[in-house]
Amino acid sequence: MHSTMKSMLRDHPADALAFGAPGRSWMTYGGLRDLSREVADALHAMGIGSGDRVTIVLPNGPEMAAAFVTIAQVATTAPLNPAYREEEYDFYLSDLNAKALVVAEGEEGPAVAAATKAGMSIVRLCVPEGAAAGYFSLQSEASGAADTRAPEADDVALILHTSGTTSRPKIVPLSQANVAASAQHVGASLDLSPADRCLNVMPLFHIHGLIAAVTASLAAGASIWCAPGFDALRFFGWMKDAQPTWYTAVPTMHQAILTRAPRNAEVVAQGRLRFLRSSSASLPAQVMRALEETFAAPVIEGYGMTEAAHQMASNPLGAGRQKPGSVGVPAGPMVRIAHEAEDHLMEGTGEVVISGPNVTPGYEGNAEANAKSFFEAEGHRWFRTGDQGAFDAEGYLHLTGRLKEIINRGGEKISPLEVDGVLMDHPAVAQVVTFALPHPKLGEEVAAAVVLREGQEASAQDIRDFAATRMADFKVPRRVIVMEEIPKGATGKMQRIGLAEKLGLVEGA
């Protein structure tokens, strides 16, 4: 078993293909190892080494994939969403205590503005004309002494934030060993080999794309064809060019692909997909069946989360072994059910808990969250996922819902309290409660009920426009309901759960 990013790349033949992209020549594993050495030399010269944190804000594509893989062999990577506003970068960069920001050559957007204010080094990623997919050089005015020791298994490879139910997102550090273990778990579940090729359409600032598509493929010596993001109109053209054996996506992407499939029947017929994978949100059984019929390949639904370095459970490969509506069987860590309030394991329906080599050692600088999230039982340390579920008689896990109130908008997790905090900054707003509104395609959409200050006026659109200047688009409430009073529970607390129904916003409610 490999225990670091570097060791995962060591054994593959130099001429085997690693990264591809539209209109680009392939980067080989030999080329990727050479790039890894060049990146290490460049970062060390800039005073960046083991233990230093490097934030990466790049568009989707082979450079983002290669930057993550190569920088993680030198320092700690912290990819962030390129769609964030400056205020969001201010928060994340200070919270991460990052030393440098990697951005594309010529980029002068909000990430650069926030990093400049924070006094961080700006590192420019430059792609030479005609370079192989994923090749780049790094340039910066920074210099200094660096710890040139190669990261070991327990060193942090990747840091991501998760939105908890508290307004402050939690920092999830994932060690080299966590990332390596999860990549190998995914590879084993999907029986990945050097003959496989993944078409990546997942965002690479998210655990799903970073681990399932990129790192798992590299651990198996397989190739990854990196699309510049997801685009249903271009998907079948990419499929024709890339000739993938699989792709991984969230349910909303699969649904968009399905709607375009009939007019691309020839590409589908000529394709060589061995399977399709779905994760990050629940896949409706109807969609799973339609995908299987369309592509004549099994659909493997997986269950992942950031704290597990992605994968926890997966439907098995093989004809007829996938269960629609189930996230499959444990696929890496041990997966059990625990009592939701007491620290012990149990049978039946309860909170899903995990223990294994892919599980984060704990949230950074958050003793309270760690005390709530981890417990010892039966000789193992268990992590509480916050999801409720149960195993069926055949050992397949079925999730029954989230215990907490996080809004899951097509796989993007949004903290209602974070949205509350922004809307409360509006001068006319006295009270706000952000909640999930059911949505036919995304699963959930963001909504907010607002009470205005006495004598103040603001329309729903005014409040939405205000929010749009302060947070990424996916977090902005699609519905804002201005009310005289927000319904409260018996203890006087405003209740998010069930609020959509209470307000008559759900059909049939």
C-alpha positions in Angstrom: 0.0 0.0 0.0 1.3 3.5 -0.9 1.3 6.0 1.9 2.2 9.2 0.1 1.4 11.0 -3.1 5.0 10.6 -4.3 5.0 6.8 -3.7 1.8 6.4 -5.8 3.5 7.7 -8.9 6.8 5.9 -8.5 6.1 2.5 -10.2 4.2 3.4 -13.4 6.0 3.0 -16.8 7.5 6.3 -18.0 5.7 6.1 -21.4 2.2 5.4 -19.9 -0.3 8.2 -20.4 -1.3 10.3 -17.4 -3.1 13.6 -18.3 -5.0 14.5 -21.5 -7.2 17.5 -22.4 -9.1 18.9 -25.3 -6.7 19.9 -28.1 -3.6 18.9 -26.2 -1.0 16.2 -26.4 -0.8 13.7 -23.6 1.5 14.0 -20.5 3.1 10.7 -19.7 3.9 9.4 -16.2 7.6 10.1 -17.0 6.6 13.7 -17.8 4.6 13.9 -14.6 7.5 12.7 -12.5 9.8 15.3 -14.2 7.2 18.0 -13.6 7.0 16.9 -9.9 10.8 17.5 -9.6 10.6 20.9 -11.3 7.7 22.0 -9.1 9.7 20.9 -6.0 12.7 22.9 -7.1 10.6 26.0 -7.9 8.7 26.0 -4.6 11.8 25.3 -2.5 13.5 28.3 -4.2 10.5 30.4 -3.3 10.9 29.4 0.4 7.9 27.0 0.3 8.4 23.4 1.6 7.1 20.7 3.9 4.5 22.0 6.3 3.8 25.2 4.3 0.3 25.8 3.0 -0.3 26.6 -0.6 -3.8 27.7 -1.7 -4.6 26.8 -5.3 -7.2 28.8 -7.3 -7.3 27.6 -10.9 -9.9 26.9 -13.5 -10.8 23.2 -14.0 -8.5 21.4 -16.4 -5.2 19.4 -16.5 -3.1 22.1 -14.9 -5.3 22.2 -11.8 -5.1 18.4 -11.6 -1.3 18.4 -12.1 -0.8 21.3 -9.7 -2.6 19.5 -6.9 -0.6 16.3 -7.5 2.8 17.9 -7.8 2.4 20.6 -5.0 1.1 17.9 -2.6 4.5 16.1 -3.0 6.2 19.2 -1.6 3.8 21.1 0.7 0.2 21.2 1.9 -2.4 22.0 -0.8 -5.6 24.0 -0.1 -7.7 24.2 -3.3 -10.4 26.9 -3.2 -13.5 27.5 -5.4 -12.6 30.0 -8.2 -16.2 31.3 -8.0 -15.7 32.8 -4.5 -16.0 36.5 -3.9 -13.2 38.6 -2.3 -14.9 38.5 1.2 -14.9 34.7 1.0 -11.2 34.6 0.0 -10.5 37.0 2.9 -12.0 34.5 5.3 -10.6 31.3 3.9 -7.0 32.5 3.3 -6.8 33.9 6.9 -8.4 30.7 8.3 -6.0 28.5 6.5 -2.9 30.6 7.4 -1.6 29.9 3.9 1.9 31.0 2.8 1.3 31.3 -0.9 -1.5 31.5 -3.6 -1.1 29.7 -6.9 -3.1 31.4 -9.7 -3.0 31.4 -13.5 -0.6 33.8 -15.3 -2.4 37.1 -15.8 -5.1 36.4 -13.2 -6.0 39.6 -11.2 -9.3 38.6 -9.6 -10.6 38.6 -6.1 -8.3 35.8 -4.9 -5.2 37.8 -5.8 -6.7 40.9 -4.1 -7.4 38.9 -0.9 -3.9 37.3 -0.9 -2.2 40.6 -1.5 -4.0 42.1 1.5 -3.0 39.1 3.6 0.7 39.6 2.6 0.9 36.2 0.9 3.3 35.2 -1.9 1.6 35.2 -5.3 2.8 32.3 -7.5 2.0 32.4 -11.2 1.3 29.2 -13.1 2.4 29.6 -16.7 1.6 27.2 -19.6 4.1 27.3 -22.5 2.7 27.2 -26.0 2.2 23.7 -27.2 2.8 22.1 -23.8 1.5 18.6 -23.0 -1.7 18.6 -21.0 -1.0 19.5 -17.4 2.5 20.9 -18.0 3.3 24.3 -16.4 6.1 26.3 -14.8 5.8 28.4 -11.6 7.0 31.9 -11.2 7.1 34.2 -8.2 9.1 37.1 -6.8 9.2 35.2 -3.5 12.4 33.6 -2.2 13.7 32.1 1.0 14.8 29.0 2.8 12.4 26.0 2.8 12.1 22.7 4.6 13.1 20.4 1.6 12.2 17.2 3.4 9.8 15.1 1.4 6.3 14.9 3.1 5.8 11.7 5.0 2.6 9.6 5.6 1.4 11.7 8.6 2.1 15.1 7.0 -1.0 17.0 5.7 -1.4 16.7 1.9 -4.7 18.4 1.5 -6.9 20.9 3.5 -10.5 21.5 2.6 -13.3 23.3 4.5 -16.6 21.7 5.3 -19.7 23.6 6.0 -20.9 22.6 9.4 -24.2 23.7 11.0 -22.2 26.4 12.8 -21.6 29.5 10.8 -17.9 28.9 10.7 -16.8 26.2 8.2 -14.6 23.6 9.7 -11.0 22.9 8.5 -10.5 19.3 7.5 -6.8 18.3 7.2 -6.2 15.1 5.2 -2.8 13.4 5.6 -0.7 11.9 2.8 -1.8 8.5 4.1 -5.5 9.5 4.2 -5.4 10.6 0.5 -3.3 7.6 -0.6 -5.6 5.1 1.3 -8.8 6.6 -0.2 -7.3 6.6 -3.7 -6.6 2.9 -3.4 -10.0 2.2 -1.9 -11.7 3.8 -4.9 -9.3 2.0 -7.3 -10.2 -1.4 -5.6 -14.0 -0.7 -5.7 -13.8 0.1 -9.4 -11.1 -2.4 -10.3 -9.1 0.4 -12.0 -6.1 -0.6 -14.1 -3.7 1.1 -16.5 -6.2 0.3 -19.2 -8.7 2.7 -17.7 -9.3 6.3 -18.6 -11.5 8.7 -16.6 -13.2 11.6 -18.3 -13.2 14.2 -15.5 -16.0 16.8 -15.4 -15.9 17.3 -11.6 -14.6 20.5 -10.0 -11.1 20.0 -8.7 -11.5 22.1 -5.6 -13.8 19.4 -4.3 -12.9 16.0 -2.7 -14.9 14.0 -5.2 -12.9 15.1 -8.3 -9.6 15.3 -6.5 -9.7 11.8 -5.1 -12.1 9.7 -7.2 -11.2 11.0 -10.7 -7.5 12.2 -10.3 -5.7 10.5 -7.5 -7.4 7.1 -7.7 -6.6 7.0 -11.5 -2.9 7.9 -10.8 -2.6 5.3 -8.1 -3.8 2.7 -10.6 -1.5 3.9 -13.4 -4.5 4.9 -15.4 -5.1 8.0 -17.5 -7.3 11.1 -16.8 -8.8 13.3 -19.6 -9.5 16.6 -18.0 -12.4 18.7 -19.3 -12.6 22.4 -18.5 -15.5 21.8 -16.1 -19.0 20.3 -16.8 -20.9 21.2 -19.9 -23.7 19.0 -21.1 -23.6 20.4 -24.6 -19.9 19.5 -25.0 -19.9 16.2 -23.0 -20.5 13.9 -25.9 -17.8 15.6 -28.1 -15.4 15.1 -25.2 -16.5 11.5 -24.8 -15.8 10.9 -28.5 -12.3 12.5 -28.3 -11.3 11.0 -24.9 -12.7 7.5 -25.3 -13.0 7.1 -21.6 -13.8 3.8 -19.8 -15.6 5.7 -17.1 -16.6 9.0 -15.7 -17.7 10.2 -12.3 -20.3 12.9 -11.6 -23.0 14.2 -9.3 -26.7 13.3 -10.0 -27.5 16.6 -11.6 -24.8 16.2 -14.1 -25.9 12.7 -15.0 -29.5 14.0 -15.5 -28.2 16.7 -17.9 -26.2 14.1 -19.8 -29.3 11.9 -20.1 -31.3 14.6 -21.7 -28.6 15.1 -24.4 -28.0 11.4 -25.0 -30.7 10.6 -27.6 -29.2 13.1 -30.1 -25.8 11.6 -29.5 -26.7 8.0 -30.0 -23.8 7.3 -32.3 -21.2 8.5 -29.8 -22.9 6.5 -27.1 -23.0 3.4 -29.3 -19.2 3.7 -30.2 -18.2 4.4 -26.5 -16.3 2.0 -24.4 -17.6 2.9 -20.9 -17.0 0.0 -18.5 -19.2 1.7 -15.8 -20.4 5.1 -14.7 -20.0 6.5 -11.2 -22.2 8.8 -9.1 -21.5 10.4 -5.8 -21.8 13.5 -3.6 -25.6 13.4 -3.5 -28.4 10.8 -3.6 -28.9 9.4 -7.1 -32.7 8.8 -7.8 -33.4 5.2 -8.7 -35.1 6.3 -12.0 -32.0 8.1 -13.1 -29.8 5.2 -12.3 -31.9 2.8 -14.4 -32.1 5.3 -17.3 -28.3 5.7 -17.3 -27.8 1.9 -17.3 -30.2 1.5 -20.3 -28.6 4.4 -22.2 -25.0 3.5 -21.8 -25.4 -0.3 -21.4 -23.0 -0.1 -18.4 -23.5 -0.4 -14.7 -23.9 2.7 -12.6 -21.8 2.6 -9.4 -23.2 4.9 -6.7 -20.7 5.8 -4.1 -21.0 7.5 -0.7 -18.3 10.0 0.3 -17.5 13.0 2.3 -14.6 15.4 2.9 -13.7 14.0 6.3 -13.2 10.5 4.8 -11.0 11.8 2.0 -14.1 11.0 -0.1 -15.1 7.3 -0.3 -16.8 5.4 2.5 -19.2 3.0 0.7 -19.7 2.0 -2.9 -22.1 -0.3 -4.8 -20.1 -3.3 -6.1 -19.1 -3.7 -9.7 -20.6 -6.6 -11.7 -24.0 -7.1 -13.4 -27.0 -6.7 -11.1 -24.9 -6.1 -7.9 -25.9 -2.4 -7.7 -28.9 -1.5 -5.6 -30.8 1.7 -6.7 -31.4 3.8 -3.6 -28.5 2.3 -1.7 -25.0 3.8 -1.4 -23.6 0.2 -1.5 -21.4 -1.7 0.9 -18.4 -0.4 3.0 -15.6 0.3 0.6 -12.5 1.2 2.5 -13.2 2.2 6.0 -15.3 0.2 8.5 -18.9 1.5 8.3 -21.2 1.0 11.2 -24.3 2.5 12.8 -24.1 4.3 16.1 -26.6 5.8 18.6 -27.2 9.4 17.6 -26.8 10.8 21.1 -24.8 8.1 23.0 -21.3 6.9 22.1 -21.9 3.3 21.3 -22.5 1.2 18.2 -25.9 -0.4 17.5 -28.1 -2.3 15.0 -31.0 -0.7 13.1 -31.3 2.9 12.1 -29.0 5.5 13.5 -26.0 7.7 12.7 -23.6 6.4 10.1 -20.0 6.2 11.6 -16.7 5.3 10.0 -13.2 4.2 11.1 -10.2 3.6 8.8 -7.0 4.8 7.3 -8.8 7.4 5.1 -10.4 9.2 7.9 -9.1 12.7 8.9 -7.2 12.8 12.2 -9.6 15.5 13.3 -10.8 19.1 12.6 -8.1 21.7 12.9 -8.3 24.0 15.9 -11.8 22.9 16.8 -11.7 20.8 20.0 -15.5 21.2 20.4 -16.3 19.7 17.0 -13.8 16.9 17.5 -15.4 16.0 20.9 -18.8 15.8 19.2 -17.6 14.0 16.1 -15.2 11.3 17.3 -15.7 8.5 20.0 -14.0 5.3 21.0 -15.9 2.0 20.8 -14.9 -1.7 20.3 -11.3 -0.8 20.0 -11.6 1.7 17.2 -12.0 5.5 16.9 -15.2 6.3 15.1 -16.2 9.4 13.2 -19.8 10.6 13.1 -20.9 11.4 9.6 -24.0 13.4 10.5 -26.0 11.1 8.2 -28.7 8.8 9.3 -29.0 5.3 7.8 -29.3 1.6 8.2 -27.9 -1.6 6.6 -30.3 -4.0 4.9 -30.1 -7.8 5.3 -27.5 -8.1 2.5 -25.2 -5.5 4.0 -26.0 -2.6 1.7 -26.2 0.9 3.4 -29.4 3.0 2.9 -29.3 6.6 3.9 -32.5 8.0 5.4 -31.5 11.7 5.5 -29.2 14.2 7.1 -29.3 14.7 10.8 -28.2 18.3 10.5 -29.6 21.1 8.4 -27.0 21.6 5.8 -28.5 22.5 2.4 -27.2 20.2 -0.4 -27.6 22.0 -3.6 -26.7 19.5 -6.3 -23.7 18.3 -4.3 -22.6 21.8 -3.1 -23.0 21.9 0.6 -24.2 25.3 2.1 -24.3 26.3 5.7 -27.6 28.1 6.5 -25.9 30.0 9.3 -23.3 31.3 6.9 -26.1 32.7 4.6 -27.9 34.0 7.7 -24.8 35.9 8.7 -24.5 37.6 5.3 -28.2 38.5 5.1 -28.2 39.9 8.6 -25.6 42.5 7.3 -28.4 44.1 5.2 -29.4 47.3 7.0 -33.2 46.5 6.6 -33.0 42.9 7.9 -33.9 42.2 11.6 -34.3 38.4 11.5 -33.4 35.7 9.0 -33.6 31.9 8.9 -32.1 30.2 5.9 -33.5 26.8 5.0 -33.7 24.1 2.3 -36.4 24.3 -0.3 -37.0 21.0 -2.3 -35.9 21.3 -5.9 -36.7 18.7 -8.7 -33.2 18.8 -10.2 -30.8 20.0 -7.6 -32.4 18.1 -4.7 -32.4 21.2 -2.6 -32.3 25.0 -3.2 -31.4 27.8 -0.8 -34.3 29.8 0.6 -34.5 32.4 3.3 -37.3 33.8 5.4 -36.7 37.4 6.5 -38.3 39.8 8.9 -37.5 43.5 8.2 -36.7 46.1 10.8 -39.5 48.4 11.7 -40.0 51.3 9.3 -37.5 49.7 6.8 -38.3 48.6 3.3 -36.5 46.0 1.1 -37.8 43.7 -1.6 -36.9 40.0 -1.9 -34.8 41.0 -5.0 -33.0 43.7 -3.1 -31.9 41.2 -0.5 -30.9 38.6 -3.1 -28.8 41.3 -5.0 -27.2 42.2 -1.7 -26.3 38.6 -1.0 -24.9 38.1 -4.6 -22.2 40.7 -4.0 -21.0 38.9 -0.9 -21.0 35.2 -1.6 -20.6 32.7 -4.4 -23.7 32.3 -6.6 -24.5 28.8 -5.4 -25.1 30.1 -1.9 -27.4 33.0 -2.8 -31.0 32.2 -1.8 -33.2 31.6 -4.9 -36.3 32.4 -2.8 -36.5 35.1 -0.2 -39.7 35.4 1.7 -40.3 38.6 3.5 -42.5 37.9 6.6 -44.1 39.7 9.6 -42.9 36.9 11.8 -40.9 33.6 11.4 -42.5 30.5 12.8 -40.8 29.3 16.0 -40.7 26.0 17.9 -41.8 25.3 21.4 -38.6 26.6 22.9 -38.7 29.8 20.9 -36.1 28.7 18.4 -36.5 29.4 14.7 -36.7 26.0 13.1 -35.1 25.4 9.7 -36.2 21.8 9.3 -39.7 21.6 7.8 -39.9 25.4 7.3 -40.5 25.0 3.5 -43.6 22.9 4.3 -44.8 25.3 7.1 -44.6 28.2 4.7 -46.6 26.3 2.0 -43.6 26.3 -0.4 -43.8 22.6 -1.1 -46.3 21.1 -3.5 -48.9 19.1 -1.7 -47.9 20.4 1.7 
